Amino acid sequence: MSFVIVGIAIAAGALQVWLLTRFTNAVMSGKVRVGTVFAGLAQFLLPLGVLVLTATRASRTGVVTMGVAMAATLIVGTVAVFVWRTKRTGKEE
C-alpha cells in the first residue's frame, strides 16, 4: 500500500512541477490566457485534492507519507528545472 501511495505522490508532485513551470513561464512572458489561469489554480488545488483522497482511503501514516513524498518531488523537480535552465541560458551568454 505504501508503494502505491508514494507512486501517486511522485506523479502528483511531478504534475505540480509541470503546472507551476507552465504558469510561471506564461506569467513571465506576459502571455496569460485562460489555460494559464487554470494551470495556476490547478497547481494549488492538486495537492489538496490528492491529500483529501488519500485521507479518505488510507491511514494517518499514509497521508504523512503522501505529503512528504509529494513535497520532496516538488522540491527536487523545481531544483532540476532551475539547474537545467541555468545551464541552458549560461551557454548563450
C-alpha positions in Angstrom: 0.0 0.0 0.0 2.8 2.5 0.8 4.4 1.9 -2.6 1.2 2.9 -4.3 0.9 6.0 -2.1 4.5 7.0 -2.9 3.9 6.4 -6.6 0.8 8.6 -6.6 2.6 11.2 -4.6 5.5 11.3 -7.1 3.1 11.5 -10.0 1.2 14.3 -8.3 4.4 16.2 -7.4 5.7 15.9 -11.0 2.4 17.2 -12.3 2.5 20.1 -9.9 6.1 20.9 -11.1 4.9 20.9 -14.7 1.9 23.1 -13.9 4.0 25.5 -11.9 6.6 25.7 -14.7 3.9 26.3 -17.3 2.2 29.0 -15.1 5.5 30.9 -14.4 6.6 30.8 -18.0 3.4 32.3 -19.2 3.3 35.0 -16.5 7.0 35.9 -17.1 6.5 36.2 -20.8 3.2 38.2 -20.4 1.1 35.7 -22.2 -1.6 35.0 -19.6 -4.6 33.1 -21.0 -7.4 31.1 -19.7 -5.3 27.9 -19.8 -2.6 29.7 -17.8 -5.0 30.7 -15.1 -6.3 27.1 -15.0 -2.8 25.8 -14.6 -2.1 28.3 -11.7 -5.3 27.3 -9.9 -4.8 23.6 -10.5 -1.3 23.8 -9.1 -2.7 25.0 -5.8 -5.7 22.6 -5.8 -3.9 19.4 -6.8 -2.1 18.7 -3.5 -5.3 19.4 -1.6 -7.3 17.0 -3.7 -4.7 14.3 -3.6 -4.3 14.6 0.2 -8.0 14.5 0.8 -8.4 11.4 -1.4 -5.6 9.8 0.5 -7.1 10.7 3.8 -10.3 9.0 2.9 -8.6 5.8 1.7 -5.5 5.4 3.8 -4.3 5.7 7.4 -2.6 8.7 9.0 0.8 7.4 8.1 -0.3 7.1 4.5 -1.3 10.8 4.5 2.0 11.8 6.0 3.9 9.6 3.5 1.9 11.2 0.7 2.7 14.7 1.9 6.4 14.1 2.3 6.8 12.3 -1.0 4.8 15.0 -2.8 6.8 17.8 -1.3 10.1 16.1 -1.9 9.2 15.5 -5.6 8.2 19.2 -5.9 11.4 20.4 -4.4 13.6 18.1 -6.4 11.7 18.8 -9.6 11.9 22.6 -9.3 15.6 22.4 -8.4 16.2 20.3 -11.5 14.3 22.7 -13.7 16.2 25.6 -12.3 19.6 23.9 -12.9 18.6 22.9 -16.4 17.5 26.4 -17.3 20.6 28.0 -15.7 22.9 25.7 -17.7 21.0 26.4 -20.9 21.0 30.1 -20.5 24.6 30.1 -19.3 25.8 28.8 -22.6 24.1 31.5 -24.6 25.7 34.4 -22.7 
